[in-house]
Amino acid sequence: MKRLIAAIATATAALVLAAPAHADPDTDFANELHTYGIYGQKDYNAWIGKITCKRQRNGVDKSAHDSARFVQAQLDKEQDSTEQSYQFLAAALRFYCPDLLPILDQAR
């Protein structure tokens, strides 16, 4: 009985002291892209999303249209569309640079 109580106490302590799990934004980003029919290597797509933010911040792309064209040029030519490029862009902005989301409103 003492062993059982000790085992329960140890398991309880381990659960209480365990660090909370943190979501992997790259995996979450890839999962969202999959809902749009955009596939490819998770790391590559995450890199494109992050570079898209950097290009906006550095003024390389002046508008959402420029960013969507950049994204479209990077995606698999057999599966991409203009709609998917904007879906990718919106997801990238939400996951990697939410402060830049207003550029989507300016594109309307």
HUPE-V374790 format. One record per pair of residues at least 12 apart in sequence whose C-alpha atoms are under 6 Angstrom apart, sorted by the first residue. I is the first residue (numbers start at 1). GAP is how many residues later the second one is. D is the distance in whole Angstrom. If there is no record, write none. Layout:
i->I gap->GAP d->D
i->I gap->GAP d->D
//
This chain:
i->26 gap->20 d->6
i->30 gap->12 d->6
i->49 gap->43 d->5
i->64 gap->39 d->6
i->64 gap->40 d->6
i->64 gap->43 d->6
i->68 gap->17 d->5
i->68 gap->18 d->6
i->71 gap->14 d->6
i->72 gap->13 d->5
//
